[in-house]
Amino acid sequence: MLFGLNRTTDEQSLIAFLRLFSADRLTRELVPRMSEEEIHQVVDLLTQVMRNHLSGDEYHRLFLGEEHHHH
Protein backbone atom coordinates (compact mmCIF):
# COMPACT_ATOMS: atom_id res chain seq x y z
CA MET A 1 0.00 0.00 0.00
CA LEU A 2 1.30 3.35 -1.01
CA PHE A 3 -0.55 6.65 -0.95
CA GLY A 4 0.20 9.97 -2.60
CA LEU A 5 1.80 8.91 -5.90
CA ASN A 6 -1.21 9.05 -8.19
CA ARG A 7 -4.95 8.49 -8.19
CA THR A 8 -4.84 4.92 -9.52
CA THR A 9 -2.34 3.80 -6.89
CA ASP A 10 -4.30 5.61 -4.18
CA GLU A 11 -7.51 3.81 -5.22
CA GLN A 12 -5.81 0.40 -5.28
CA SER A 13 -4.13 1.09 -1.95
CA LEU A 14 -7.40 2.18 -0.32
CA ILE A 15 -9.13 -1.00 -1.51
CA ALA A 16 -6.32 -3.10 -0.01
CA PHE A 17 -6.30 -1.02 3.19
CA LEU A 18 -10.07 -1.34 3.72
CA ARG A 19 -9.96 -5.09 3.04
CA LEU A 20 -7.25 -5.57 5.67
CA PHE A 21 -8.93 -3.18 8.11
CA SER A 22 -12.24 -5.04 7.94
CA ALA A 23 -10.74 -8.48 8.56
CA ASP A 24 -12.47 -10.27 11.44
CA ARG A 25 -9.18 -10.91 13.24
CA LEU A 26 -8.57 -7.16 13.47
CA THR A 27 -12.08 -5.86 14.05
CA ARG A 28 -12.74 -8.32 16.89
CA GLU A 29 -9.73 -6.86 18.74
CA LEU A 30 -9.98 -3.24 17.67
CA VAL A 31 -13.69 -2.40 17.93
CA PRO A 32 -14.05 -3.24 21.65
CA ARG A 33 -11.15 -0.85 22.36
CA MET A 34 -12.73 2.06 20.48
CA SER A 35 -14.52 4.86 22.31
CA GLU A 36 -18.18 5.58 21.57
CA GLU A 37 -17.02 8.75 19.82
CA GLU A 38 -14.61 6.81 17.59
CA ILE A 39 -17.30 4.29 16.69
CA HIS A 40 -19.68 7.07 15.70
CA GLN A 41 -16.99 8.96 13.77
CA VAL A 42 -16.14 5.89 11.67
CA VAL A 43 -19.79 5.06 10.99
CA ASP A 44 -20.60 8.70 10.18
CA LEU A 45 -17.67 9.06 7.75
CA LEU A 46 -18.36 5.83 5.88
CA THR A 47 -22.09 6.52 5.76
CA GLN A 48 -21.49 10.02 4.39
CA VAL A 49 -19.14 8.70 1.68
CA MET A 50 -21.80 6.20 0.60
CA ARG A 51 -24.51 8.92 0.64
CA ASN A 52 -22.29 11.13 -1.54
CA HIS A 53 -21.62 8.49 -4.19
CA LEU A 54 -24.31 5.79 -4.20
CA SER A 55 -27.94 5.88 -5.23
CA GLY A 56 -30.47 4.29 -2.89
CA ASP A 57 -30.61 1.22 -5.11
CA GLU A 58 -26.81 0.94 -5.23
CA TYR A 59 -26.68 1.20 -1.42
CA HIS A 60 -29.14 -1.66 -1.03
CA ARG A 61 -27.51 -3.81 -3.72
CA LEU A 62 -23.81 -3.13 -3.08
CA PHE A 63 -23.67 -2.46 0.67
CA LEU A 64 -26.60 -4.44 2.04
CA GLY A 65 -26.35 -7.21 -0.57
CA GLU A 66 -30.02 -7.07 -1.44
CA GLU A 67 -30.69 -8.28 -4.97
CA HIS A 68 -34.00 -6.44 -5.35
CA HIS A 69 -34.88 -3.27 -3.48
CA HIS A 70 -38.45 -2.04 -3.55
CA HIS A 71 -39.19 1.60 -2.83
N, CA, C and O atoms as a Maestro MAE file, in Angstrom:
{
 s_m_m2io_version
 :::
 2.0.0
}

f_m_ct {
 s_m_title
 :::
 protein
 m_atom[284] {
  # First column is atom index #
  i_m_mmod_type
  r_m_x_coord
  r_m_y_coord
  r_m_z_coord
  i_m_residue_number
  s_m_chain_name
  s_m_pdb_residue_name
  s_m_pdb_atom_name
  i_m_atomic_number
  :::
  1 25 0.846 -1.185 0.000 1 A "MET " " N  " 7
  2 3 0.000 0.000 0.000 1 A "MET " " CA " 6
  3 2 0.884 1.237 0.000 1 A "MET " " C  " 6
  4 15 1.827 1.367 0.780 1 A "MET " " O  " 8
  5 25 0.542 2.120 -0.891 2 A "LEU " " N  " 7
  6 3 1.300 3.354 -1.011 2 A "LEU " " CA " 6
  7 2 0.323 4.451 -1.398 2 A "LEU " " C  " 6
  8 15 -0.452 4.300 -2.342 2 A "LEU " " O  " 8
  9 25 0.364 5.547 -0.670 3 A "PHE " " N  " 7
  10 3 -0.550 6.652 -0.946 3 A "PHE " " CA " 6
  11 2 0.228 7.887 -1.367 3 A "PHE " " C  " 6
  12 15 1.349 8.111 -0.910 3 A "PHE " " O  " 8
  13 25 -0.369 8.685 -2.239 4 A "GLY " " N  " 7
  14 3 0.200 9.973 -2.602 4 A "GLY " " CA " 6
  15 2 0.922 10.024 -3.934 4 A "GLY " " C  " 6
  16 15 1.329 11.105 -4.358 4 A "GLY " " O  " 8
  17 25 1.098 8.893 -4.613 5 A "LEU " " N  " 7
  18 3 1.796 8.906 -5.901 5 A "LEU " " CA " 6
  19 2 0.891 9.357 -7.032 5 A "LEU " " C  " 6
  20 15 1.220 10.281 -7.776 5 A "LEU " " O  " 8
  21 25 -0.254 8.694 -7.154 6 A "ASN " " N  " 7
  22 3 -1.213 9.048 -8.193 6 A "ASN " " CA " 6
  23 2 -2.569 8.469 -7.819 6 A "ASN " " C  " 6
  24 15 -2.676 7.655 -6.902 6 A "ASN " " O  " 8
  25 25 -3.582 8.885 -8.522 7 A "ARG " " N  " 7
  26 3 -4.945 8.492 -8.193 7 A "ARG " " CA " 6
  27 2 -5.147 6.978 -8.280 7 A "ARG " " C  " 6
  28 15 -5.754 6.382 -7.390 7 A "ARG " " O  " 8
  29 25 -4.645 6.360 -9.339 8 A "THR " " N  " 7
  30 3 -4.841 4.919 -9.525 8 A "THR " " CA " 6
  31 2 -4.220 4.127 -8.377 8 A "THR " " C  " 6
  32 15 -4.839 3.205 -7.847 8 A "THR " " O  " 8
  33 25 -3.015 4.482 -8.003 9 A "THR " " N  " 7
  34 3 -2.342 3.800 -6.892 9 A "THR " " CA " 6
  35 2 -3.073 4.060 -5.581 9 A "THR " " C  " 6
  36 15 -3.214 3.156 -4.757 9 A "THR " " O  " 8
  37 25 -3.534 5.281 -5.386 10 A "ASP " " N  " 7
  38 3 -4.303 5.605 -4.177 10 A "ASP " " CA " 6
  39 2 -5.567 4.755 -4.099 10 A "ASP " " C  " 6
  40 15 -5.893 4.230 -3.034 10 A "ASP " " O  " 8
  41 25 -6.283 4.615 -5.218 11 A "GLU " " N  " 7
  42 3 -7.510 3.812 -5.225 11 A "GLU " " CA " 6
  43 2 -7.203 2.352 -4.901 11 A "GLU " " C  " 6
  44 15 -7.890 1.739 -4.085 11 A "GLU " " O  " 8
  45 25 -6.182 1.801 -5.534 12 A "GLN " " N  " 7
  46 3 -5.813 0.401 -5.283 12 A "GLN " " CA " 6
  47 2 -5.347 0.213 -3.843 12 A "GLN " " C  " 6
  48 15 -5.657 -0.799 -3.216 12 A "GLN " " O  " 8
  49 25 -4.615 1.168 -3.330 13 A "SER " " N  " 7
  50 3 -4.128 1.093 -1.949 13 A "SER " " CA " 6
  51 2 -5.277 1.183 -0.953 13 A "SER " " C  " 6
  52 15 -5.287 0.468 0.048 13 A "SER " " O  " 8
  53 25 -6.250 2.059 -1.220 14 A "LEU " " N  " 7
  54 3 -7.397 2.182 -0.319 14 A "LEU " " CA " 6
  55 2 -8.213 0.891 -0.299 14 A "LEU " " C  " 6
  56 15 -8.661 0.459 0.764 14 A "LEU " " O  " 8
  57 25 -8.410 0.273 -1.461 15 A "ILE " " N  " 7
  58 3 -9.126 -0.998 -1.512 15 A "ILE " " CA " 6
  59 2 -8.404 -2.045 -0.662 15 A "ILE " " C  " 6
  60 15 -9.043 -2.758 0.112 15 A "ILE " " O  " 8
  61 25 -7.100 -2.141 -0.799 16 A "ALA " " N  " 7
  62 3 -6.321 -3.104 -0.009 16 A "ALA " " CA " 6
  63 2 -6.383 -2.762 1.479 16 A "ALA " " C  " 6
  64 15 -6.540 -3.649 2.318 16 A "ALA " " O  " 8
  65 25 -6.261 -1.480 1.800 17 A "PHE " " N  " 7
  66 3 -6.301 -1.022 3.193 17 A "PHE " " CA " 6
  67 2 -7.631 -1.373 3.844 17 A "PHE " " C  " 6
  68 15 -7.657 -1.912 4.950 17 A "PHE " " O  " 8
  69 25 -8.748 -1.068 3.160 18 A "LEU " " N  " 7
  70 3 -10.065 -1.344 3.722 18 A "LEU " " CA " 6
  71 2 -10.308 -2.838 3.880 18 A "LEU " " C  " 6
  72 15 -10.935 -3.264 4.850 18 A "LEU " " O  " 8
  73 25 -9.816 -3.639 2.935 19 A "ARG " " N  " 7
  74 3 -9.963 -5.088 3.037 19 A "ARG " " CA " 6
  75 2 -9.229 -5.606 4.277 19 A "ARG " " C  " 6
  76 15 -9.772 -6.416 5.028 19 A "ARG " " O  " 8
  77 25 -8.011 -5.143 4.486 20 A "LEU " " N  " 7
  78 3 -7.245 -5.565 5.665 20 A "LEU " " CA " 6
  79 2 -7.884 -5.047 6.951 20 A "LEU " " C  " 6
  80 15 -7.960 -5.765 7.948 20 A "LEU " " O  " 8
  81 25 -8.340 -3.798 6.921 21 A "PHE " " N  " 7
  82 3 -8.929 -3.180 8.111 21 A "PHE " " CA " 6
  83 2 -10.190 -3.908 8.551 21 A "PHE " " C  " 6
  84 15 -10.462 -4.005 9.747 21 A "PHE " " O  " 8
  85 25 -10.958 -4.418 7.603 22 A "SER " " N  " 7
  86 3 -12.238 -5.042 7.939 22 A "SER " " CA " 6
  87 2 -12.120 -6.531 8.262 22 A "SER " " C  " 6
  88 15 -13.130 -7.184 8.523 22 A "SER " " O  " 8
  89 25 -10.923 -7.066 8.249 23 A "ALA " " N  " 7
  90 3 -10.735 -8.481 8.563 23 A "ALA " " CA " 6
  91 2 -11.226 -8.779 9.979 23 A "ALA " " C  " 6
  92 15 -10.978 -8.007 10.906 23 A "ALA " " O  " 8
  93 25 -11.919 -9.896 10.135 24 A "ASP " " N  " 7
  94 3 -12.468 -10.273 11.444 24 A "ASP " " CA " 6
  95 2 -11.408 -10.292 12.537 24 A "ASP " " C  " 6
  96 15 -11.662 -9.856 13.660 24 A "ASP " " O  " 8
  97 25 -10.233 -10.790 12.214 25 A "ARG " " N  " 7
  98 3 -9.182 -10.914 13.241 25 A "ARG " " CA " 6
  99 2 -8.796 -9.559 13.816 25 A "ARG " " C  " 6
  100 15 -8.423 -9.459 14.985 25 A "ARG " " O  " 8
  101 25 -8.888 -8.507 12.988 26 A "LEU " " N  " 7
  102 3 -8.567 -7.163 13.469 26 A "LEU " " CA " 6
  103 2 -9.773 -6.514 14.143 26 A "LEU " " C  " 6
  104 15 -9.655 -5.971 15.241 26 A "LEU " " O  " 8
  105 25 -10.918 -6.568 13.495 27 A "THR " " N  " 7
  106 3 -12.076 -5.857 14.051 27 A "THR " " CA " 6
  107 2 -12.517 -6.422 15.391 27 A "THR " " C  " 6
  108 15 -12.991 -5.677 16.249 27 A "THR " " O  " 8
  109 25 -12.369 -7.728 15.584 28 A "ARG " " N  " 7
  110 3 -12.737 -8.322 16.886 28 A "ARG " " CA " 6
  111 2 -11.870 -7.779 18.022 28 A "ARG " " C  " 6
  112 15 -12.328 -7.683 19.160 28 A "ARG " " O  " 8
  113 25 -10.632 -7.428 17.718 29 A "GLU " " N  " 7
  114 3 -9.734 -6.863 18.737 29 A "GLU " " CA " 6
  115 2 -9.874 -5.350 18.849 29 A "GLU " " C  " 6
  116 15 -9.846 -4.792 19.946 29 A "GLU " " O  " 8
  117 25 -10.026 -4.694 17.701 30 A "LEU " " N  " 7
  118 3 -9.982 -3.239 17.665 30 A "LEU " " CA " 6
  119 2 -11.278 -2.581 18.129 30 A "LEU " " C  " 6
  120 15 -11.246 -1.644 18.927 30 A "LEU " " O  " 8
  121 25 -12.407 -3.061 17.639 31 A "VAL " " N  " 7
  122 3 -13.685 -2.396 17.927 31 A "VAL " " CA " 6
  123 2 -13.979 -2.314 19.430 31 A "VAL " " C  " 6
  124 15 -14.407 -1.255 19.890 31 A "VAL " " O  " 8
  125 25 -13.772 -3.373 20.216 32 A "PRO " " N  " 7
  126 3 -14.050 -3.238 21.652 32 A "PRO " " CA " 6
  127 2 -13.166 -2.201 22.356 32 A "PRO " " C  " 6
  128 15 -13.510 -1.737 23.443 32 A "PRO " " O  " 8
  129 25 -12.050 -1.839 21.759 33 A "ARG " " N  " 7
  130 3 -11.145 -0.851 22.357 33 A "ARG " " CA " 6
  131 2 -11.501 0.583 21.962 33 A "ARG " " C  " 6
  132 15 -10.986 1.538 22.543 33 A "ARG " " O  " 8
  133 25 -12.380 0.729 20.976 34 A "MET " " N  " 7
  134 3 -12.728 2.060 20.478 34 A "MET " " CA " 6
  135 2 -13.700 2.751 21.431 34 A "MET " " C  " 6
  136 15 -14.542 2.110 22.060 34 A "MET " " O  " 8
  137 25 -13.565 4.069 21.522 35 A "SER " " N  " 7
  138 3 -14.516 4.856 22.309 35 A "SER " " CA " 6
  139 2 -15.831 4.960 21.532 35 A "SER " " C  " 6
  140 15 -15.875 4.707 20.328 35 A "SER " " O  " 8
  141 25 -16.903 5.337 22.242 36 A "GLU " " N  " 7
  142 3 -18.178 5.577 21.571 36 A "GLU " " CA " 6
  143 2 -18.013 6.634 20.486 36 A "GLU " " C  " 6
  144 15 -18.570 6.509 19.395 36 A "GLU " " O  " 8
  145 25 -17.242 7.677 20.794 37 A "GLU " " N  " 7
  146 3 -17.020 8.749 19.821 37 A "GLU " " CA " 6
  147 2 -16.318 8.212 18.571 37 A "GLU " " C  " 6
  148 15 -16.703 8.559 17.454 37 A "GLU " " O  " 8
  149 25 -15.309 7.385 18.742 38 A "GLU " " N  " 7
  150 3 -14.606 6.809 17.591 38 A "GLU " " CA " 6
  151 2 -15.533 5.934 16.750 38 A "GLU " " C  " 6
  152 15 -15.503 5.989 15.520 38 A "GLU " " O  " 8
  153 25 -16.345 5.137 17.413 39 A "ILE " " N  " 7
  154 3 -17.297 4.286 16.691 39 A "ILE " " CA " 6
  155 2 -18.216 5.159 15.840 39 A "ILE " " C  " 6
  156 15 -18.417 4.884 14.657 39 A "ILE " " O  " 8
  157 25 -18.766 6.198 16.434 40 A "HIS " " N  " 7
  158 3 -19.684 7.073 15.705 40 A "HIS " " CA " 6
  159 2 -18.981 7.832 14.587 40 A "HIS " " C  " 6
  160 15 -19.568 8.044 13.526 40 A "HIS " " O  " 8
  161 25 -17.733 8.245 14.806 41 A "GLN " " N  " 7
  162 3 -16.986 8.956 13.768 41 A "GLN " " CA " 6
  163 2 -16.758 8.069 12.544 41 A "GLN " " C  " 6
  164 15 -16.918 8.516 11.408 41 A "GLN " " O  " 8
  165 25 -16.383 6.813 12.781 42 A "VAL " " N  " 7
  166 3 -16.138 5.890 11.670 42 A "VAL " " CA " 6
  167 2 -17.432 5.627 10.906 42 A "VAL " " C  " 6
  168 15 -17.460 5.695 9.677 42 A "VAL " " O  " 8
  169 25 -18.500 5.328 11.639 43 A "VAL " " N  " 7
  170 3 -19.787 5.059 10.989 43 A "VAL " " CA " 6
  171 2 -20.264 6.295 10.226 43 A "VAL " " C  " 6
  172 15 -20.735 6.179 9.094 43 A "VAL " " O  " 8
  173 25 -20.145 7.471 10.831 44 A "ASP " " N  " 7
  174 3 -20.595 8.699 10.179 44 A "ASP " " CA " 6
  175 2 -19.807 8.972 8.901 44 A "ASP " " C  " 6
  176 15 -20.398 9.335 7.884 44 A "ASP " " O  " 8
  177 25 -18.498 8.807 8.935 45 A "LEU " " N  " 7
  178 3 -17.667 9.057 7.753 45 A "LEU " " CA " 6
  179 2 -18.024 8.102 6.622 45 A "LEU " " C  " 6
  180 15 -18.244 8.530 5.489 45 A "LEU " " O  " 8
  181 25 -18.081 6.814 6.927 46 A "LEU " " N  " 7
  182 3 -18.359 5.828 5.879 46 A "LEU " " CA " 6
  183 2 -19.776 5.976 5.335 46 A "LEU " " C  " 6
  184 15 -20.003 5.802 4.138 46 A "LEU " " O  " 8
  185 25 -20.725 6.293 6.204 47 A "THR " " N  " 7
  186 3 -22.092 6.521 5.755 47 A "THR " " CA " 6
  187 2 -22.169 7.738 4.846 47 A "THR " " C  " 6
  188 15 -22.850 7.705 3.821 47 A "THR " " O  " 8
  189 25 -21.480 8.806 5.210 48 A "GLN " " N  " 7
  190 3 -21.488 10.023 4.389 48 A "GLN " " CA " 6
  191 2 -20.863 9.768 3.021 48 A "GLN " " C  " 6
  192 15 -21.376 10.256 2.014 48 A "GLN " " O  " 8
  193 25 -19.776 9.021 2.965 49 A "VAL " " N  " 7
  194 3 -19.145 8.696 1.678 49 A "VAL " " CA " 6
  195 2 -20.123 7.920 0.802 49 A "VAL " " C  " 6
  196 15 -20.235 8.191 -0.394 49 A "VAL " " O  " 8
  197 25 -20.827 6.960 1.389 50 A "MET " " N  " 7
  198 3 -21.804 6.198 0.603 50 A "MET " " CA " 6
  199 2 -22.941 7.092 0.137 50 A "MET " " C  " 6
  200 15 -23.379 6.985 -1.009 50 A "MET " " O  " 8
  201 25 -23.434 7.986 1.018 51 A "ARG " " N  " 7
  202 3 -24.505 8.919 0.635 51 A "ARG " " CA " 6
  203 2 -24.072 9.814 -0.525 51 A "ARG " " C  " 6
  204 15 -24.866 10.120 -1.415 51 A "ARG " " O  " 8
  205 25 -22.807 10.228 -0.505 52 A "ASN " " N  " 7
  206 3 -22.287 11.127 -1.537 52 A "ASN " " CA " 6
  207 2 -22.188 10.455 -2.903 52 A "ASN " " C  " 6
  208 15 -22.280 11.131 -3.929 52 A "ASN " " O  " 8
  209 25 -22.002 9.141 -2.932 53 A "HIS " " N  " 7
  210 3 -21.616 8.494 -4.185 53 A "HIS " " CA " 6
  211 2 -22.496 7.334 -4.637 53 A "HIS " " C  " 6
  212 15 -22.305 6.819 -5.738 53 A "HIS " " O  " 8
  213 25 -23.451 6.911 -3.818 54 A "LEU " " N  " 7
  214 3 -24.314 5.791 -4.195 54 A "LEU " " CA " 6
  215 2 -25.769 6.234 -4.249 54 A "LEU " " C  " 6
  216 15 -26.221 7.035 -3.431 54 A "LEU " " O  " 8
  217 25 -26.488 5.703 -5.218 55 A "SER " " N  " 7
  218 3 -27.938 5.882 -5.229 55 A "SER " " CA " 6
  219 2 -28.533 4.972 -4.155 55 A "SER " " C  " 6
  220 15 -27.841 4.111 -3.612 55 A "SER " " O  " 8
  221 25 -29.803 5.164 -3.855 56 A "GLY " " N  " 7
  222 3 -30.471 4.288 -2.892 56 A "GLY " " CA " 6
  223 2 -30.420 2.838 -3.320 56 A "GLY " " C  " 6
  224 15 -30.175 1.949 -2.505 56 A "GLY " " O  " 8
  225 25 -30.655 2.600 -4.611 57 A "ASP " " N  " 7
  226 3 -30.612 1.225 -5.115 57 A "ASP " " CA " 6
  227 2 -29.213 0.632 -5.006 57 A "ASP " " C  " 6
  228 15 -29.055 -0.529 -4.629 57 A "ASP " " O  " 8
  229 25 -28.195 1.430 -5.337 58 A "GLU " " N  " 7
  230 3 -26.815 0.945 -5.225 58 A "GLU " " CA " 6
  231 2 -26.468 0.607 -3.771 58 A "GLU " " C  " 6
  232 15 -25.814 -0.400 -3.500 58 A "GLU " " O  " 8
  233 25 -26.911 1.456 -2.844 59 A "TYR " " N  " 7
  234 3 -26.678 1.202 -1.420 59 A "TYR " " CA " 6
  235 2 -27.259 -0.152 -1.027 59 A "TYR " " C  " 6
  236 15 -26.583 -0.957 -0.387 59 A "TYR " " O  " 8
  237 25 -28.493 -0.403 -1.401 60 A "HIS " " N  " 7
  238 3 -29.141 -1.663 -1.030 60 A "HIS " " CA " 6
  239 2 -28.490 -2.861 -1.716 60 A "HIS " " C  " 6
  240 15 -28.353 -3.922 -1.108 60 A "HIS " " O  " 8
  241 25 -28.090 -2.701 -2.969 61 A "ARG " " N  " 7
  242 3 -27.512 -3.809 -3.718 61 A "ARG " " CA " 6
  243 2 -26.052 -4.051 -3.326 61 A "ARG " " C  " 6
  244 15 -25.659 -5.188 -3.066 61 A "ARG " " O  " 8
  245 25 -25.250 -2.982 -3.283 62 A "LEU " " N  " 7
  246 3 -23.808 -3.132 -3.085 62 A "LEU " " CA " 6
  247 2 -23.408 -3.239 -1.612 62 A "LEU " " C  " 6
  248 15 -22.531 -4.031 -1.269 62 A "LEU " " O  " 8
  249 25 -24.038 -2.455 -0.744 63 A "PHE " " N  " 7
  250 3 -23.669 -2.459 0.670 63 A "PHE " " CA " 6
  251 2 -24.458 -3.507 1.445 63 A "PHE " " C  " 6
  252 15 -23.877 -4.298 2.188 63 A "PHE " " O  " 8
  253 25 -25.765 -3.519 1.276 64 A "LEU " " N  " 7
  254 3 -26.602 -4.444 2.040 64 A "LEU " " CA " 6
  255 2 -26.709 -5.822 1.388 64 A "LEU " " C  " 6
  256 15 -27.142 -6.778 2.031 64 A "LEU " " O  " 8
  257 25 -26.317 -5.929 0.116 65 A "GLY " " N  " 7
  258 3 -26.346 -7.214 -0.571 65 A "GLY " " CA " 6
  259 2 -27.738 -7.679 -0.945 65 A "GLY " " C  " 6
  260 15 -27.981 -8.872 -1.128 65 A "GLY " " O  " 8
  261 25 -28.650 -6.726 -1.059 66 A "GLU " " N  " 7
  262 3 -30.015 -7.067 -1.438 66 A "GLU " " CA " 6
  263 2 -30.111 -7.070 -2.958 66 A "GLU " " C  " 6
  264 15 -29.750 -6.091 -3.611 66 A "GLU " " O  " 8
  265 25 -30.593 -8.165 -3.512 67 A "GLU " " N  " 7
  266 3 -30.695 -8.283 -4.967 67 A "GLU " " CA " 6
  267 2 -31.764 -7.351 -5.527 67 A "GLU " " C  " 6
  268 15 -31.547 -6.703 -6.551 67 A "GLU " " O  " 8
  269 25 -32.910 -7.280 -4.865 68 A "HIS " " N  " 7
  270 3 -34.001 -6.443 -5.354 68 A "HIS " " CA " 6
  271 2 -34.468 -5.540 -4.223 68 A "HIS " " C  " 6
  272 15 -34.860 -6.010 -3.155 68 A "HIS " " O  " 8
  273 25 -34.421 -4.246 -4.472 69 A "HIS " " N  " 7
  274 3 -34.875 -3.267 -3.478 69 A "HIS " " CA " 6
  275 2 -36.154 -2.635 -3.991 69 A "HIS " " C  " 6
  276 15 -36.193 -2.120 -5.108 69 A "HIS " " O  " 8
  277 25 -37.196 -2.674 -3.183 70 A "HIS " " N  " 7
  278 3 -38.453 -2.042 -3.554 70 A "HIS " " CA " 6
  279 2 -38.615 -0.751 -2.772 70 A "HIS " " C  " 6
  280 15 -38.368 -0.702 -1.567 70 A "HIS " " O  " 8
  281 25 -39.026 0.276 -3.463 71 A "HIS " " N  " 7
  282 3 -39.192 1.604 -2.825 71 A "HIS " " CA " 6
  283 2 -40.401 1.618 -1.938 71 A "HIS " " C  " 6
  284 15 -40.702 2.640 -1.320 71 A "HIS " " O  " 8
  :::
 }
 m_bond[283] {
  # First column is bond index #
  i_m_from
  i_m_to
  i_m_order
  :::
  1 1 2 1
  2 2 3 1
  3 3 4 2
  4 3 5 1
  5 5 6 1
  6 6 7 1
  7 7 8 2
  8 7 9 1
  9 9 10 1
  10 10 11 1
  11 11 12 2
  12 11 13 1
  13 13 14 1
  14 14 15 1
  15 15 16 2
  16 15 17 1
  17 17 18 1
  18 18 19 1
  19 19 20 2
  20 19 21 1
  21 21 22 1
  22 22 23 1
  23 23 24 2
  24 23 25 1
  25 25 26 1
  26 26 27 1
  27 27 28 2
  28 27 29 1
  29 29 30 1
  30 30 31 1
  31 31 32 2
  32 31 33 1
  33 33 34 1
  34 34 35 1
  35 35 36 2
  36 35 37 1
  37 37 38 1
  38 38 39 1
  39 39 40 2
  40 39 41 1
  41 41 42 1
  42 42 43 1
  43 43 44 2
  44 43 45 1
  45 45 46 1
  46 46 47 1
  47 47 48 2
  48 47 49 1
  49 49 50 1
  50 50 51 1
  51 51 52 2
  52 51 53 1
  53 53 54 1
  54 54 55 1
  55 55 56 2
  56 55 57 1
  57 57 58 1
  58 58 59 1
  59 59 60 2
  60 59 61 1
  61 61 62 1
  62 62 63 1
  63 63 64 2
  64 63 65 1
  65 65 66 1
  66 66 67 1
  67 67 68 2
  68 67 69 1
  69 69 70 1
  70 70 71 1
  71 71 72 2
  72 71 73 1
  73 73 74 1
  74 74 75 1
  75 75 76 2
  76 75 77 1
  77 77 78 1
  78 78 79 1
  79 79 80 2
  80 79 81 1
  81 81 82 1
  82 82 83 1
  83 83 84 2
  84 83 85 1
  85 85 86 1
  86 86 87 1
  87 87 88 2
  88 87 89 1
  89 89 90 1
  90 90 91 1
  91 91 92 2
  92 91 93 1
  93 93 94 1
  94 94 95 1
  95 95 96 2
  96 95 97 1
  97 97 98 1
  98 98 99 1
  99 99 100 2
  100 99 101 1
  101 101 102 1
  102 102 103 1
  103 103 104 2
  104 103 105 1
  105 105 106 1
  106 106 107 1
  107 107 108 2
  108 107 109 1
  109 109 110 1
  110 110 111 1
  111 111 112 2
  112 111 113 1
  113 113 114 1
  114 114 115 1
  115 115 116 2
  116 115 117 1
  117 117 118 1
  118 118 119 1
  119 119 120 2
  120 119 121 1
  121 121 122 1
  122 122 123 1
  123 123 124 2
  124 123 125 1
  125 125 126 1
  126 126 127 1
  127 127 128 2
  128 127 129 1
  129 129 130 1
  130 130 131 1
  131 131 132 2
  132 131 133 1
  133 133 134 1
  134 134 135 1
  135 135 136 2
  136 135 137 1
  137 137 138 1
  138 138 139 1
  139 139 140 2
  140 139 141 1
  141 141 142 1
  142 142 143 1
  143 143 144 2
  144 143 145 1
  145 145 146 1
  146 146 147 1
  147 147 148 2
  148 147 149 1
  149 149 150 1
  150 150 151 1
  151 151 152 2
  152 151 153 1
  153 153 154 1
  154 154 155 1
  155 155 156 2
  156 155 157 1
  157 157 158 1
  158 158 159 1
  159 159 160 2
  160 159 161 1
  161 161 162 1
  162 162 163 1
  163 163 164 2
  164 163 165 1
  165 165 166 1
  166 166 167 1
  167 167 168 2
  168 167 169 1
  169 169 170 1
  170 170 171 1
  171 171 172 2
  172 171 173 1
  173 173 174 1
  174 174 175 1
  175 175 176 2
  176 175 177 1
  177 177 178 1
  178 178 179 1
  179 179 180 2
  180 179 181 1
  181 181 182 1
  182 182 183 1
  183 183 184 2
  184 183 185 1
  185 185 186 1
  186 186 187 1
  187 187 188 2
  188 187 189 1
  189 189 190 1
  190 190 191 1
  191 191 192 2
  192 191 193 1
  193 193 194 1
  194 194 195 1
  195 195 196 2
  196 195 197 1
  197 197 198 1
  198 198 199 1
  199 199 200 2
  200 199 201 1
  201 201 202 1
  202 202 203 1
  203 203 204 2
  204 203 205 1
  205 205 206 1
  206 206 207 1
  207 207 208 2
  208 207 209 1
  209 209 210 1
  210 210 211 1
  211 211 212 2
  212 211 213 1
  213 213 214 1
  214 214 215 1
  215 215 216 2
  216 215 217 1
  217 217 218 1
  218 218 219 1
  219 219 220 2
  220 219 221 1
  221 221 222 1
  222 222 223 1
  223 223 224 2
  224 223 225 1
  225 225 226 1
  226 226 227 1
  227 227 228 2
  228 227 229 1
  229 229 230 1
  230 230 231 1
  231 231 232 2
  232 231 233 1
  233 233 234 1
  234 234 235 1
  235 235 236 2
  236 235 237 1
  237 237 238 1
  238 238 239 1
  239 239 240 2
  240 239 241 1
  241 241 242 1
  242 242 243 1
  243 243 244 2
  244 243 245 1
  245 245 246 1
  246 246 247 1
  247 247 248 2
  248 247 249 1
  249 249 250 1
  250 250 251 1
  251 251 252 2
  252 251 253 1
  253 253 254 1
  254 254 255 1
  255 255 256 2
  256 255 257 1
  257 257 258 1
  258 258 259 1
  259 259 260 2
  260 259 261 1
  261 261 262 1
  262 262 263 1
  263 263 264 2
  264 263 265 1
  265 265 266 1
  266 266 267 1
  267 267 268 2
  268 267 269 1
  269 269 270 1
  270 270 271 1
  271 271 272 2
  272 271 273 1
  273 273 274 1
  274 274 275 1
  275 275 276 2
  276 275 277 1
  277 277 278 1
  278 278 279 1
  279 279 280 2
  280 279 281 1
  281 281 282 1
  282 282 283 1
  283 283 284 2
  :::
 }
}
